[in-house]
Amino acid sequence: MTGDLQAAEVILCCGRGLQNKRNLNLAFRVADCIQAQIAGTRAAVDLGWIPANREIGLSGARVEPQIYIGCGVSGTNFHTMGMKHAKKIIAINTDPLAPIFQIADIRIEEDVCKVLFALMHTFSEKNSLQPSSIHHPSVDELLAFFDR
Ligand SMILES: Cc1cc2nc3c(=O)[nH]c(=O)nc-3n(C[C@H](O)[C@H](O)[C@H](O)COP(=O)(O)OP(=O)(O)OC[C@H]3O[C@@H](n4cnc5c(N)ncnc54)[C@H](O)[C@@H]3O)c2cc1C
């Protein structure tokens, strides 16, 4: 995992709600497709999914990307201290009472894999229509995807 978290326009943050390595790999593929930097919660770090230097929060990095996408992240204060200044916070969580929804600009109450597959499908499709050049979505295109 390379790339500067602080300079990232888009951060895809992996939480325990991703549940297993297979889903984590899906998140990595999507991050690649949309050119997002990967980060994680303390729980994801403790599970060995994400390196400790990519943890966001009180004891991790403080970031201010254009878009933060929380994938199965509950959003305790310890975590939100590191990402609450993101321009747009998109939260994907199956629990309507997840604390992250209180600060999210876009709330998606869904299984995270369903949303990741939809992202993958949408932006891979664009690439297959433009095979000569890989098309990475702009911030506005990503927001349009989530804001529908
Ligand atoms: C002193 C101290 C400092 C800490 N510092 C940090 C820090 O800097 N950064 C940090 O991140 N944490 C920190 N923590 C830990 C923090 O309190 C939380 O335990 C941690 O952030 C939780 O990580 P999580 O959201 O991945 O996991 P969980 O809290 O387990 O949340 C998982 C979420 O996934 C959702 N979910 C489950 N299945 C699905 C699905 N299929 N689709 C979508 N959503 C689903 C659940 O509803 C749940 O909300 C600290 C704790 C302490 C005590």
PDBQT file of the ligand as one rigid body, heavy atoms in Angstrom, charges set to zero:
ROOT
HETATM    1  C1  LIG A 201      -7.886   4.971  23.622  1.00  0.00    +0.000 C 
HETATM    2  C2  LIG A 201      -8.511   4.502  22.327  1.00  0.00    +0.000 A 
HETATM    3  C3  LIG A 201      -8.077   5.067  21.136  1.00  0.00    +0.000 A 
HETATM    4  C4  LIG A 201      -8.635   4.660  19.927  1.00  0.00    +0.000 A 
HETATM    5  N1  LIG A 201      -8.211   5.238  18.760  1.00  0.00    +0.000 NA
HETATM    6  C5  LIG A 201      -8.791   4.868  17.605  1.00  0.00    +0.000 A 
HETATM    7  C6  LIG A 201      -8.399   5.476  16.366  1.00  0.00    +0.000 A 
HETATM    8  O1  LIG A 201      -7.507   6.337  16.313  1.00  0.00    +0.000 OA
HETATM    9  N2  LIG A 201      -9.029   5.085  15.235  1.00  0.00    +0.000 N 
HETATM   10  C7  LIG A 201     -10.040   4.158  15.241  1.00  0.00    +0.000 A 
HETATM   11  O2  LIG A 201     -10.572   3.849  14.163  1.00  0.00    +0.000 OA
HETATM   12  N3  LIG A 201     -10.409   3.566  16.379  1.00  0.00    +0.000 NA
HETATM   13  C8  LIG A 201      -9.824   3.890  17.550  1.00  0.00    +0.000 A 
HETATM   14  N4  LIG A 201     -10.211   3.269  18.707  1.00  0.00    +0.000 N 
HETATM   15  C9  LIG A 201     -11.185   2.155  18.617  1.00  0.00    +0.000 C 
HETATM   16  C10 LIG A 201     -12.624   2.644  18.415  1.00  0.00    +0.000 C 
HETATM   17  O3  LIG A 201     -13.194   2.970  19.647  1.00  0.00    +0.000 OA
HETATM   18  C11 LIG A 201     -13.484   1.556  17.727  1.00  0.00    +0.000 C 
HETATM   19  O4  LIG A 201     -13.429   0.360  18.459  1.00  0.00    +0.000 OA
HETATM   20  C12 LIG A 201     -13.079   1.276  16.286  1.00  0.00    +0.000 C 
HETATM   21  O5  LIG A 201     -12.928   2.487  15.568  1.00  0.00    +0.000 OA
HETATM   22  C13 LIG A 201     -14.167   0.419  15.639  1.00  0.00    +0.000 C 
HETATM   23  O6  LIG A 201     -13.770   0.041  14.357  1.00  0.00    +0.000 OA
HETATM   24  P1  LIG A 201     -14.872  -0.387  13.280  1.00  0.00    +0.000 P 
HETATM   25  O7  LIG A 201     -15.823   0.724  13.063  1.00  0.00    +0.000 OA
HETATM   26  O8  LIG A 201     -14.124  -0.943  12.129  1.00  0.00    +0.000 OA
HETATM   27  O9  LIG A 201     -15.575  -1.656  13.959  1.00  0.00    +0.000 OA
HETATM   28  P2  LIG A 201     -16.953  -1.817  14.686  1.00  0.00    +0.000 P 
HETATM   29  O10 LIG A 201     -17.128  -0.819  15.762  1.00  0.00    +0.000 OA
HETATM   30  O11 LIG A 201     -17.034  -3.260  15.046  1.00  0.00    +0.000 OA
HETATM   31  O12 LIG A 201     -18.055  -1.464  13.572  1.00  0.00    +0.000 OA
HETATM   32  C14 LIG A 201     -18.329  -2.260  12.470  1.00  0.00    +0.000 C 
HETATM   33  C15 LIG A 201     -19.539  -1.635  11.784  1.00  0.00    +0.000 C 
HETATM   34  O13 LIG A 201     -19.816  -2.371  10.603  1.00  0.00    +0.000 OA
HETATM   35  C16 LIG A 201     -21.211  -2.442  10.435  1.00  0.00    +0.000 C 
HETATM   36  N5  LIG A 201     -21.485  -3.599   9.578  1.00  0.00    +0.000 N 
HETATM   37  C17 LIG A 201     -21.480  -4.921   9.909  1.00  0.00    +0.000 A 
HETATM   38  N6  LIG A 201     -21.746  -5.669   8.821  1.00  0.00    +0.000 NA
HETATM   39  C18 LIG A 201     -21.904  -4.810   7.785  1.00  0.00    +0.000 A 
HETATM   40  C19 LIG A 201     -22.178  -4.996   6.404  1.00  0.00    +0.000 A 
HETATM   41  N7  LIG A 201     -22.332  -6.204   5.871  1.00  0.00    +0.000 N 
HETATM   42  N8  LIG A 201     -22.285  -3.899   5.612  1.00  0.00    +0.000 NA
HETATM   43  C20 LIG A 201     -22.138  -2.634   6.147  1.00  0.00    +0.000 A 
HETATM   44  N9  LIG A 201     -21.871  -2.426   7.465  1.00  0.00    +0.000 NA
HETATM   45  C21 LIG A 201     -21.758  -3.491   8.257  1.00  0.00    +0.000 A 
HETATM   46  C22 LIG A 201     -21.768  -2.557  11.840  1.00  0.00    +0.000 C 
HETATM   47  O14 LIG A 201     -23.120  -2.125  11.877  1.00  0.00    +0.000 OA
HETATM   48  C23 LIG A 201     -20.819  -1.665  12.628  1.00  0.00    +0.000 C 
HETATM   49  O15 LIG A 201     -21.332  -0.341  12.723  1.00  0.00    +0.000 OA
HETATM   50  C24 LIG A 201      -9.655   3.657  19.920  1.00  0.00    +0.000 A 
HETATM   51  C25 LIG A 201     -10.076   3.107  21.134  1.00  0.00    +0.000 A 
HETATM   52  C26 LIG A 201      -9.516   3.515  22.315  1.00  0.00    +0.000 A 
HETATM   53  C27 LIG A 201     -10.025   2.907  23.601  1.00  0.00    +0.000 C 
ENDROOT
TORSDOF 0
